[in-house]
Amino acid sequence: MEHHLADEAATVAFGQRLAAALPGGLVAYLHGDLGAGKTTFARAFLKALGVGERVKSPTYSLVEGYDIGSRRAFHLDLYRIADPGELEWLGLDSLAEPGAIVLVEWPERGVGALPPVDLELRFRHEAQGRVVAMEPRSDVGRRLVAALG
């Protein structure tokens, strides 16, 4: 399923809609070129879930964690990773906590070190804005895609 995102406001609205449909935990892989909308989506999604603090880009820290009520949320940006073995020191075991929300930018750089994906989002540039393709990979992902119709 694809959604056209005309501008940044549309990307924010998409993140908010997906967050509103989320029943529990989620592992989402965010694919796309630089500037395709991955971080904008992640910020909007996390804010809509209730993150009260500033949602920072994890480009240099690699991972940012947030408390959302009794759940934990993690935002990873693996752009600077050359080999998945570099992720060992990050302590990624907490990403597998029940109910955790995990958003991973550049997941292809962490193959084998990341939890199984529920939903893949593929952002791409188009002449008029951007498009995001949603690819469910689990029952959680299928329910989210169905909820967004």
N, C-alpha and C positions, 0 to 999 in steps of 0.2 A: 504494500500500500504506500502511495506517495502523497505528500502534502507540499503544495507550493507555498513558499515563504517569501512574500513580496519584499520585505525589509526587516530591519532589526526588531521592530515592534511585533511583527508576525512571528518571528522566531521566539521572542519572549512569550507571546500568547500560546504558542505551541507547547513550550516547556511547562507553562502553567496548566494547560489542559491535560497533559500527560501526567503531571503530578497529582491532579485532582482525581484521576482514574486509578492511581496506584493503590492496591489493597494492602500491601505489606512490603516485603523486601524486593529488591531488584538488582540484577547485574546487567548493566547496559554498556555496550561497546559503541563508541562514537567514532565513526570513520569520516574522513574528508580532508581535503587540502587545507593549507593554512588559510585562515580567513573565511572558511565555509560556514561558520556559525556554531561550531561545537561548544566553545566556551560560553558564548552568549546563551545557548540553550541550557547548559549545565547550571549557570548562575540562576537563570529564571526558574528552572526545575527545583533546585535546592531551596531557593527563597520561598517558592510556593509551598514547599513541604514544611516550612516553619523555621528555617535557619535564620536566626535573628542577627547574626553578625555579618560582617562583610565577607562575601564569598570571593576568595582570592584565586587567581589563576595559579595552578600548581606547576607552571612551566619550569621553575627553578627548584622548588621544593620536592617535586615529583608527586607528592600526595598531600592532600589537605583533608583533615577529618573534622566532622561536625556532629554535635549532639542534637537530635530532633526528638524531644520527649524521651522515651525509653529506647529509641533506636539510634544507631550510628549511621552516618553517611560519609562516604569517602569519594573524593574527586581526584583522579590520577591523570597526569599528563606525561606520557612516556616518550614524547618526541625526542628527548635528549638521550634515550637509552639505546645503546648499540647492540647489546646482547641481553636476553632475558635473565642470564645469570647475575647481572648487576642488581636485580631486584631483591636478591636474598637478604640483604642487610636492611631492607625496609620493614620487615616484620609483617608481611602481607597476610599472615594467618587470620587476623581480625576481619579481613574482608569476607571470610566465610561464616561469620556470625549469623545465626538465624535472624531474619528481619533486617539485615544490613542493606543499605542502599549504596551501590557501587557504580560510579560513572567513570569510564576509562576512555580517555582520548589516546589515539595511536595504539590501540590494543595489539596490533600485529607485532609490535616491538616487545611484547611481554608474553608471547606464546609459551604455554607450559607453566607459567608462574601465576596465572590469573584464575579466578574461580570461573566455573562454567557460565556462559552467557545466557540471559533470558531474552534479551532484545538487542538487535543490532540496528543502529541508526546510521544511515549513510547520507551525509550532507554533500551537496554539490552545487557549484555555481551554475546559474542559467542566465540568459540574456536579461531577463526581468526578475532579479532576485536570486533566490536559492530554492532547492528542492531537497526534502528529506524523505528517504525511502525507509520504511519500517520493515524489518525482517524478524519475526518472532522465532525463537529457538527453544522455547519451553512453554508449558501451560501458562505460566505467568505472562510471558510475552504475548501469547495468543489472546489472552483475556484483555490485555492492554490495547492491542491492535483492534480487537472487536469493540471495545468501549469507545474508541475514537472514531469508529465507523468510517 
